Amino acid sequence: MKWEKPPIVEKDDGTLRHVGFELEFTGVDLTRVGHTVSSLYGGVLKSESPFQHRVEGTEFGDFILEVDSIQLKERSYKQFIEGLGLKLDEKTTEKVDDTVYDISKIAVPFELVTPPIPIDRISELSKLKEALFKMHCKGTRASFLYGFGMQFNPELPSLKAKTILSYMRAFFLLQDWLKSEINVDMTRRVMPFINDFPQTYIIKILQPDYDPSMSQLIDDYLAENPTRNRPLDMTCLFAHIDKERTFSMVEDYKLIKPRPTFHYRLPDCRIDEEVWSLALEWNRWVKVEKLANDKKAIVEMSKAYLQKSNTFKSLLNSFIEFFKNEKS
């Protein structure tokens, strides 16, 4: 599948935007995945523990491979064992690590995190998806226990409040369509990681006279969304802009990684399904980017949305069909 190009590929300073991707899966040893990454993009696999690995020095930067659990990465279970009066020598520690690692495969996701990749080269990730598929990695629909997501972090073209607001409005107008298109896995829907935005907040954002300063935009967001658990998590972006303000208002602030990007969390990771691809989810996101840069469409669709009018559905369908038929 061809990767669509968003309307703006450069930042205000004229340099290319970058996008980072995060894939959750299980079923394959992480060191094997690391060697696969190295064979595709260069670099050297370095292992800190069975739970944490890095492929350093690839053509894009460092890839991270890890078990997605702070407790396992920090090996908190060692404190519990030692608290029972048992001493762990190096050999015993290795055996315990291997046992815990094998148990974690049952439900704890493995995570592959790419470095920020230039937006004109993200299509090169297609070969990574194909490699993981051929390795028989398991995606979210392989078990009801799984709730695996495919997240990505698109760098913004500008960090101005008006630009950020346009993208947020576009996402809110398209989020129901995105959920329908993705058909988000039931396990992920009942888990808290992609909880819906409060409707009161969406209505506030879509008001035509809402024209906040950056500080007001951040404060208004965090007042109703003091968490990372949203389908479009804004905390990493707002922490990059104003770390102290953001951290003071967010419940799980220690998990926030400040960066000039959105944190789009809605898609499933269906790495074991042949028809699914990273490009498919990226192209859906590009609809958000296109709407964000169409001021007239945002105004018309926001008005219809706020009026709960049938016109909104008609405008939404027209917008989607227009870009579906448009040649990229």
For each residue, the residues with C-beta under 8 A, 3 or more apart:
1: 126 277 279 280 283
2: 123 279 328
3: 122 123 126 279 282 283
4: 282 283 286 328
5: 9 286 328
6: 9 119 154 286 289 290
7: 289 290 293
8: 17 157 289 293
9: 5 6 16 17 119 120
10: 14 15 16 17 157
11: 14 15 16 17 155 156 157 158
12: 157 158 159
13:
14: 10 11
15: 10 11
16: 9 10 11 118 119 120
17: 8 9 10 11 118 119 154 155 156 157
18: 116 117 118 119 155
19: 116 117 119 122 152 153 154 155 261
20: 113 114 115 116 117 152 153 261
21: 113 114 117 122 125 150 151 152 153 278
22: 111 112 113 114 149 150 151 152 153
23: 111 112 132 150 269 271
24: 68 109 110 111 140 148 149 150 269
25: 28 109 110 112 132 137 138 139 148 269 271 272
26: 105 108 109 110 137 138 142 146 148
27: 105 136 137 138 142 272
28: 25 32 33 110 132 135 136 137
29: 32 33
30: 33 34 50 53 65 66 67 110
31: 34 35 45 47 53
32: 28 29 35 36 135
33: 28 29 30 36 37 65 110 112 132 135 137
34: 30 31 37 38 45 47 53 54 55 63 65
35: 31 32 38 39 45
36: 32 33 39 40 128 131 132 135
37: 33 34 40 41 43 45 55 58 63 65 112 128
38: 34 35 41 42 43 44 45 55 58
39: 35 36
40: 36 37 127 128 131
41: 37 38 55 58 59 60 63 124
42: 38 57 58 59
43: 37 38 55 56 57 58 59 62 63
44: 38 55 56 57
45: 31 34 35 37 38 53 54 55
46: 53 54 55 56
47: 31 34 50 52 53
48: 51 52 53 54
49: 52 73 75 97
50: 30 47 67 97 98 100 101
51: 48 66 67 69 72 73 75 97 101 104
52: 47 48 49 64 65 66 67 73
53: 30 31 34 45 46 47 48 64 65 66
54: 34 45 46 48 62 63 64 65
55: 34 37 38 41 43 44 45 46 58 62 63 65
56: 43 44 46 62
57: 42 43 44 62
58: 37 38 41 42 43 55 61 62 63 115
59: 41 42 43
60: 41 63 114 115 116 117 121
61: 58 115 116
62: 43 54 55 56 57 58 115
63: 34 37 41 43 54 55 58 60 112 113 114 115
64: 52 53 54 111 112 113
65: 30 33 34 37 52 53 54 55 110 111 112 113
66: 30 51 52 53 73 110 111 113
67: 30 50 51 52 72 73 101 104 108 109 110 111
68: 24 108 109 110 111
69: 51 72 73 104 108
70: 73 74
71: 74 76 77
72: 51 67 69 75 76 77 100 101 104 108
73: 49 51 52 66 67 69 70
74: 70 71
75: 49 51 72 78 97
76: 71 72 79 80
77: 71 72 80 81 96 100
78: 75 81 82 88 93 96
79: 76 82 83
80: 76 77 83 84
81: 77 78 84 86 88 96
82: 78 79 85 86 87 88
83: 79 80
84: 80 81
85: 82
86: 81 82
87: 82
88: 78 81 82 92 93 96
89: 92 93
90: 93 94
91: 94 95
92: 88 89 95 96
93: 78 88 89 90 96 97
94: 90 91 97 98
95: 91 92 98 99
96: 77 78 81 88 92 93 99 100
97: 49 50 51 75 93 94 100 101
98: 50 94 95 101 102
99: 95 96 102 103
100: 50 72 77 96 97 103 104
101: 50 51 67 72 97 98 104 105
102: 98 99 105
103: 99 100 106
104: 51 67 69 72 100 101 107 108
105: 26 27 101 102 108 110
106: 103 145
107: 104 143 145 146
108: 26 67 68 69 72 104 105
109: 24 25 26 67 68 146 147 148
110: 24 25 26 28 30 33 65 66 67 68 105
111: 22 23 24 64 65 66 67 68
112: 22 23 25 33 37 63 64 65 132
113: 20 21 22 63 64 65 66
114: 20 21 22 60 63 117 125
115: 20 58 60 61 62 63
116: 18 19 20 60 61 153 155
117: 18 19 20 21 60 114 121 122 124 125
118: 16 17 18 121 122
119: 6 9 16 17 18 19 122 154 155
120: 9 16
121: 60 117 118 124
122: 3 19 21 117 118 119 125 282
123: 2 3 126 279
124: 41 117 121 127
125: 21 114 117 122 128 129 278
126: 1 3 123 129 130 277 278 279
127: 40 124 130 131
128: 36 37 40 125 131 132
129: 125 126 132 133 271 277 278
130: 126 127 133 134
131: 36 40 127 128 134 135
132: 23 25 28 33 36 112 128 129 135 137 271
133: 129 130 136 137 271 272 274
134: 130 131
135: 28 32 33 36 131 132
136: 27 28 133 272
137: 25 26 27 28 33 132 133 271 272
138: 25 26 27 142 143 146 271 272
139: 25 142 146 148 268 269 270 271 272 273 276
140: 24 146 147 148 149 185 187 188 268 269 270
141: 146 185 268 270 272 273
142: 26 27 138 139 146 272
143: 107 138 146
144: 186 187
145: 106 107 187
146: 26 107 109 138 139 140 141 142 143 185 187
147: 109 140 185 187 188 191 193
148: 24 25 26 109 139 140 188 268 269
149: 22 24 140 188 193 194 265 266 267 268 269
150: 21 22 23 24 267 268 269 270 271 278 281
151: 21 22 263 264 265 267
152: 19 20 21 22 264 281 282 285
153: 19 20 21 22 116 236 259 261 262 263 264
154: 6 17 19 119 261 262 264 285 289
155: 11 17 18 19 116 119 260 261
156: 11 17 159 163 164 167 237 260 261 262
157: 8 10 11 12 17 163
158: 11 12 163
159: 12 156 163 164 240 241 260
160: 163 164 214
161: 164 165 212 213 214 217
162: 165 166 211
163: 156 157 158 159 160 166 167
164: 156 159 160 161 167 168 217 237
165: 161 162 168 169 205 210 212 217
166: 162 163 169 170 292 293 295 298
167: 156 163 164 170 171 262 288 289 292
168: 164 165 171 172 205 232 234
169: 165 166 172 173 205 206 292 298 302
170: 166 167 173 174 288 289 291 292 298
171: 167 168 174 175 232 288 292
172: 168 169 175 197 202 205 206
173: 169 170 206 291 298 301 302 305 316
174: 170 171 177 178 287 288 291 316
175: 171 172 178 179 197 231 232 266
176: 179 180
177: 174 180 181 287 316 320
178: 174 175 181 182 231 266 284 287 288
179: 175 176 182 183 184 266
180: 176 177 183
181: 177 178 284
182: 178 179 266 267 268 281 284
183: 179 180
184: 179 188 189 194 266 267 268
185: 140 141 146 147 188 189 268
186: 144 189 190
187: 140 144 145 146 147 190 191
188: 140 147 148 149 184 185 191 193 194 268
189: 184 185 186 194
190: 186 187
191: 147 187 188 194
192: 195 229
193: 147 149 188 229 265
194: 149 184 188 189 191 229 230 231 265 266
195: 192 227 229 230
196: 230 231
197: 172 175 201 202 224 225 230 231
198: 201 202 224 225
199: 202 203
200: 203 204 224
201: 197 198 204 205 220 221 224 225
202: 172 197 198 199 205 206
203: 199 200 206 207 306
204: 200 201 207 210 220
205: 165 168 169 172 201 202 210
206: 169 172 173 202 203 210 302 305 306
207: 203 204 210 306
208: 299 302 303
209:
210: 165 204 205 206 207
211: 162
212: 161 165 216 217 220
213: 161 216 217
214: 160 161 217 218 241 242
215: 218 219 242 245
216: 212 213 219 220
217: 161 164 165 212 213 214 220 221
218: 214 215 221 222 238 241 242 245 246
219: 215 216 222 223 245 249
220: 201 204 212 216 217 223 224
221: 201 217 218 224 225 234 238
222: 218 219 225 226 235 238 245 246 249 250
223: 219 220 226 249
224: 197 198 200 201 220 221
225: 197 198 201 221 222 230 234
226: 222 223 249 250 251
227: 195 230 235 250 251 252
228: 233 235 236 250 252 255 256 263
229: 192 193 194 195 233
230: 194 195 196 197 225 227 233 234 265
231: 175 178 194 196 197 264 265 266
232: 168 171 175 262 263 264 265 266
233: 228 229 230 236 262 263 264 265
234: 168 221 225 230 237 238 262 263
235: 222 227 228 238 239 246 250 253 256 263
236: 153 228 233 239 240 256 257 258 259 261 263
237: 156 164 234 240 241 259 260 261 262 263
238: 218 221 222 234 235 241 242 245 246
239: 235 236 242 243 246 247 250 253 256 257 258
240: 159 236 237 243 258 259 260
241: 159 214 218 237 238 246
242: 214 215 218 238 239 245 246
243: 239 240 246 247 258
244: 247 248
245: 215 218 219 222 238 242 248 249
246: 218 222 235 238 239 241 242 243 249 250 253 256 258
247: 239 243 244 250 253 256
248: 244 245 253
249: 219 222 223 226 245 246
250: 222 226 227 228 235 239 246 247 253 256
251: 226 227
252: 227 228 255 256
253: 235 239 246 247 248 250 256
254:
255: 228 252
256: 228 235 236 239 246 247 250 252 253
257: 236 239
258: 236 239 240 243 246
259: 153 236 237 240
260: 155 156 159 237 240
261: 19 20 153 154 155 156 236 237
262: 153 154 156 167 232 233 234 237
263: 151 153 228 232 233 234 235 236 237
264: 151 152 153 154 231 232 233 267 285
265: 149 151 193 194 230 231 232 233
266: 149 175 178 179 182 184 194 231 232
267: 149 150 151 182 184 264 281 284
268: 139 140 141 148 149 150 182 184 185 188
269: 23 24 25 139 140 148 149 150
270: 139 140 141 150 273 276
271: 23 25 129 132 133 137 138 139 150 276
272: 25 27 133 136 137 138 139 141 142
273: 139 141 270 276
274: 133
275:
276: 139 270 271 273 280
277: 1 126 129 280 281
278: 21 125 126 129 150 281 282
279: 1 2 3 123 126 282 283
280: 1 276 277 283 284
281: 150 152 182 267 277 278 284 285
282: 3 4 122 152 278 279 285 286
283: 1 3 4 279 280 286 287
284: 178 181 182 267 280 281 287 288
285: 152 154 264 281 282 288 289
286: 4 5 6 282 283 289 290
287: 174 177 178 283 284 290 291 319 320 323
288: 167 170 171 174 178 284 285 291 292
289: 6 7 8 154 167 170 285 286 292 293
290: 6 7 286 287 293 294 323
291: 170 173 174 287 288 294 297 298 301 319
292: 166 167 169 170 171 288 289 298
293: 7 8 166 289 290
294: 290 291 297 298 319
295: 166 298 299
296: 299 300
297: 291 294 300 301 315 319
298: 166 169 170 173 291 292 294 295 301 302
299: 208 295 296 302 303
300: 296 297 303 304 315
301: 173 291 297 298 304 305 312 315 316 319
302: 169 173 206 208 298 299 305 306
303: 208 299 300 306 307
304: 300 301 307 309 311 312 315
305: 173 206 301 302 308 309 312
306: 203 206 207 302 303
307: 303 304 311 312
308: 305 312
309: 304 305 312
310: 313 314
311: 304 307 314 315
312: 301 304 305 307 308 309 315 316
313: 310 316 317
314: 310 311 317 318
315: 297 300 301 304 311 312 318 319
316: 173 174 177 301 312 313 319 320
317: 313 314 320 321
318: 314 315 321 322
319: 287 291 294 297 301 315 316 322 323
320: 177 287 316 317 323 324
321: 317 318 324 325
322: 318 319 325 326
323: 287 290 319 320 326
324: 320 321
325: 321 322
326: 322 323
327:
328: 2 4 5
